[in-house]
Amino acid sequence: MIRRDILKYIMMTTGVGFSGSLARQVLAGAVPNATSSRPIFDAATSEKVAILAEMIIPKTDTPGAIEASVPKFIEMMVADWYNDQERVIFFNGLAALDMFCEQGFKKPFLKCKPEQQVTALKDAEAQAKSKNVFSMAMGNDIQSKNIDSKTPFFTKIKELTVLGYYTSDVGAQHELSYDPMPMGYEGDYDFNKVGKQWSW
């Protein structure tokens, strides 16, 4: 599957759009399982990112984000593909989670109970929706209608998690119904026969 098709496919199957900058990064060659050129997350940040990614795509009857190595993918993208503005928004967003937890629960994010962490992430989601700066169009060309470098933290962590997961071996072969050689096209295939979306 070519990179442009990966983005379109994930948008159709998950309902998640991608900012123009992230789309360009993938088209330029960013791939899952790649390691960052430099460590940019300390231990606490790595743990926080892992928790957030697993909250977005938790382990159920299929592997979650952590098993798909999504946290490493996120670090690689933030370190090697984000511009300075995007990187600042990302780290400020992580810090804002701690501030929310300190104010509401009297302890930092990592010390909070899972349900408190969910509350903090939902607050970040609400803030992202209120800013209304994210927009994505998928036509003949991948483009961003707005200045996507300024998309809020929640938008960034969600799109990185979804992209990292569904382009990983785990996401493609366990969460989706994997067919490495799809061969013929059946336009009216009975979904109940497979119970999952196809990946290839």
Contacts in CASP RR format, 6 or more apart in sequence:
PFRMAT RR
TARGET T0000
AUTHOR 0000-0000-0000
METHOD contacts of the structure
MODEL  1
MIRRDILKYIMMTTGVGFSGSLARQVLAGAVPNATSSRPIFDAATSEKVA
ILAEMIIPKTDTPGAIEASVPKFIEMMVADWYNDQERVIFFNGLAALDMF
CEQGFKKPFLKCKPEQQVTALKDAEAQAKSKNVFSMAMGNDIQSKNIDSK
TPFFTKIKELTVLGYYTSDVGAQHELSYDPMPMGYEGDYDFNKVGKQWSW
1 9 0 8 1.000
1 199 0 8 1.000
1 200 0 8 1.000
3 26 0 8 1.000
3 27 0 8 1.000
3 29 0 8 1.000
4 27 0 8 1.000
4 142 0 8 1.000
6 26 0 8 1.000
6 167 0 8 1.000
7 18 0 8 1.000
7 23 0 8 1.000
7 26 0 8 1.000
7 27 0 8 1.000
7 138 0 8 1.000
7 142 0 8 1.000
7 163 0 8 1.000
8 138 0 8 1.000
9 166 0 8 1.000
9 199 0 8 1.000
10 16 0 8 1.000
10 18 0 8 1.000
10 162 0 8 1.000
10 163 0 8 1.000
10 166 0 8 1.000
10 167 0 8 1.000
11 17 0 8 1.000
11 18 0 8 1.000
11 136 0 8 1.000
11 138 0 8 1.000
13 166 0 8 1.000
13 176 0 8 1.000
13 197 0 8 1.000
14 162 0 8 1.000
14 166 0 8 1.000
16 158 0 8 1.000
16 159 0 8 1.000
16 162 0 8 1.000
17 136 0 8 1.000
17 159 0 8 1.000
18 26 0 8 1.000
18 136 0 8 1.000
18 142 0 8 1.000
18 159 0 8 1.000
18 163 0 8 1.000
19 134 0 8 1.000
19 136 0 8 1.000
19 144 0 8 1.000
19 148 0 8 1.000
19 151 0 8 1.000
19 155 0 8 1.000
19 156 0 8 1.000
19 159 0 8 1.000
20 136 0 8 1.000
20 142 0 8 1.000
20 143 0 8 1.000
20 144 0 8 1.000
20 148 0 8 1.000
21 82 0 8 1.000
21 83 0 8 1.000
21 86 0 8 1.000
21 144 0 8 1.000
21 148 0 8 1.000
21 149 0 8 1.000
22 77 0 8 1.000
22 81 0 8 1.000
22 148 0 8 1.000
22 159 0 8 1.000
22 160 0 8 1.000
22 163 0 8 1.000
23 136 0 8 1.000
23 142 0 8 1.000
23 144 0 8 1.000
24 142 0 8 1.000
25 77 0 8 1.000
25 81 0 8 1.000
26 163 0 8 1.000
26 167 0 8 1.000
27 142 0 8 1.000
30 76 0 8 1.000
30 77 0 8 1.000
30 80 0 8 1.000
30 81 0 8 1.000
31 167 0 8 1.000
32 68 0 8 1.000
32 69 0 8 1.000
32 73 0 8 1.000
32 164 0 8 1.000
32 167 0 8 1.000
32 168 0 8 1.000
32 169 0 8 1.000
33 69 0 8 1.000
33 72 0 8 1.000
33 73 0 8 1.000
33 168 0 8 1.000
33 169 0 8 1.000
34 73 0 8 1.000
34 76 0 8 1.000
35 72 0 8 1.000
35 76 0 8 1.000
36 72 0 8 1.000
36 75 0 8 1.000
36 76 0 8 1.000
36 78 0 8 1.000
36 79 0 8 1.000
36 80 0 8 1.000
37 79 0 8 1.000
37 80 0 8 1.000
38 79 0 8 1.000
38 80 0 8 1.000
39 75 0 8 1.000
39 79 0 8 1.000
40 75 0 8 1.000
40 78 0 8 1.000
40 79 0 8 1.000
41 49 0 8 1.000
41 75 0 8 1.000
41 78 0 8 1.000
44 110 0 8 1.000
45 91 0 8 1.000
45 94 0 8 1.000
46 71 0 8 1.000
46 75 0 8 1.000
47 110 0 8 1.000
48 94 0 8 1.000
48 97 0 8 1.000
48 109 0 8 1.000
48 110 0 8 1.000
49 71 0 8 1.000
49 74 0 8 1.000
49 75 0 8 1.000
49 94 0 8 1.000
49 157 0 8 1.000
50 65 0 8 1.000
50 66 0 8 1.000
50 71 0 8 1.000
51 109 0 8 1.000
51 110 0 8 1.000
51 117 0 8 1.000
52 121 0 8 1.000
52 157 0 8 1.000
52 161 0 8 1.000
53 65 0 8 1.000
53 66 0 8 1.000
53 70 0 8 1.000
53 71 0 8 1.000
53 74 0 8 1.000
53 157 0 8 1.000
53 161 0 8 1.000
53 165 0 8 1.000
54 64 0 8 1.000
54 65 0 8 1.000
54 66 0 8 1.000
55 117 0 8 1.000
55 118 0 8 1.000
55 121 0 8 1.000
56 65 0 8 1.000
56 157 0 8 1.000
56 158 0 8 1.000
56 161 0 8 1.000
56 162 0 8 1.000
57 64 0 8 1.000
57 65 0 8 1.000
57 68 0 8 1.000
57 70 0 8 1.000
57 161 0 8 1.000
57 162 0 8 1.000
57 165 0 8 1.000
58 64 0 8 1.000
58 65 0 8 1.000
59 66 0 8 1.000
59 67 0 8 1.000
62 171 0 8 1.000
62 174 0 8 1.000
62 175 0 8 1.000
63 170 0 8 1.000
63 171 0 8 1.000
63 174 0 8 1.000
63 175 0 8 1.000
64 70 0 8 1.000
64 165 0 8 1.000
64 170 0 8 1.000
65 71 0 8 1.000
65 161 0 8 1.000
65 165 0 8 1.000
67 170 0 8 1.000
68 164 0 8 1.000
68 165 0 8 1.000
68 168 0 8 1.000
68 169 0 8 1.000
68 170 0 8 1.000
68 171 0 8 1.000
69 168 0 8 1.000
69 170 0 8 1.000
70 160 0 8 1.000
70 161 0 8 1.000
70 164 0 8 1.000
70 165 0 8 1.000
70 168 0 8 1.000
73 160 0 8 1.000
73 163 0 8 1.000
73 164 0 8 1.000
73 168 0 8 1.000
74 157 0 8 1.000
74 160 0 8 1.000
74 161 0 8 1.000
74 164 0 8 1.000
77 160 0 8 1.000
78 86 0 8 1.000
78 87 0 8 1.000
78 90 0 8 1.000
78 160 0 8 1.000
82 90 0 8 1.000
83 149 0 8 1.000
85 149 0 8 1.000
85 150 0 8 1.000
86 149 0 8 1.000
86 156 0 8 1.000
89 149 0 8 1.000
89 150 0 8 1.000
89 151 0 8 1.000
89 152 0 8 1.000
89 153 0 8 1.000
89 156 0 8 1.000
90 153 0 8 1.000
90 156 0 8 1.000
90 157 0 8 1.000
92 153 0 8 1.000
93 124 0 8 1.000
93 153 0 8 1.000
94 153 0 8 1.000
96 124 0 8 1.000
96 153 0 8 1.000
97 109 0 8 1.000
97 120 0 8 1.000
97 121 0 8 1.000
97 124 0 8 1.000
98 108 0 8 1.000
98 109 0 8 1.000
100 109 0 8 1.000
100 120 0 8 1.000
100 123 0 8 1.000
100 124 0 8 1.000
101 107 0 8 1.000
101 108 0 8 1.000
101 109 0 8 1.000
101 111 0 8 1.000
101 112 0 8 1.000
101 116 0 8 1.000
101 117 0 8 1.000
101 120 0 8 1.000
102 108 0 8 1.000
105 112 0 8 1.000
105 116 0 8 1.000
109 117 0 8 1.000
109 120 0 8 1.000
112 120 0 8 1.000
121 154 0 8 1.000
124 152 0 8 1.000
124 153 0 8 1.000
124 154 0 8 1.000
124 157 0 8 1.000
125 154 0 8 1.000
127 152 0 8 1.000
127 154 0 8 1.000
128 134 0 8 1.000
128 151 0 8 1.000
128 152 0 8 1.000
128 153 0 8 1.000
128 154 0 8 1.000
128 155 0 8 1.000
131 152 0 8 1.000
133 146 0 8 1.000
133 147 0 8 1.000
133 150 0 8 1.000
133 151 0 8 1.000
133 152 0 8 1.000
134 146 0 8 1.000
134 148 0 8 1.000
134 151 0 8 1.000
134 152 0 8 1.000
134 155 0 8 1.000
135 144 0 8 1.000
135 145 0 8 1.000
135 146 0 8 1.000
136 144 0 8 1.000
136 145 0 8 1.000
136 148 0 8 1.000
137 143 0 8 1.000
137 144 0 8 1.000
137 145 0 8 1.000
165 171 0 8 1.000
165 175 0 8 1.000
166 172 0 8 1.000
166 175 0 8 1.000
166 176 0 8 1.000
166 199 0 8 1.000
171 199 0 8 1.000
172 178 0 8 1.000
172 199 0 8 1.000
173 199 0 8 1.000
175 196 0 8 1.000
176 196 0 8 1.000
176 197 0 8 1.000
176 198 0 8 1.000
176 199 0 8 1.000
177 194 0 8 1.000
177 195 0 8 1.000
177 196 0 8 1.000
177 197 0 8 1.000
177 198 0 8 1.000
177 199 0 8 1.000
178 198 0 8 1.000
178 199 0 8 1.000
178 200 0 8 1.000
179 198 0 8 1.000
179 199 0 8 1.000
179 200 0 8 1.000
180 200 0 8 1.000
181 200 0 8 1.000
182 198 0 8 1.000
182 200 0 8 1.000
END
